[in-house]
């Protein structure tokens, strides 16, 4: 598990504690922060049967990665 820590960058801290989108309303806030700390390890959803069209939302927390 690789944590990306950049405490000198104010934009990283703003991203880490930014509000959640309506897409992931059922996910707890601490899960979103933990997933952002780990740089979204599971990647994006592919919602076709062949996996060709990305949804661009994280599988764990639902953050928009696009």
Buried (B, 14 or more C-beta within 10 A) or exposed (E): EEEEEEEEEEEEEEEEEEEBEEBBEEBEEEBBBEBBBBEBEEEBBBEEEEEEEBBEBBBBBBBEBE
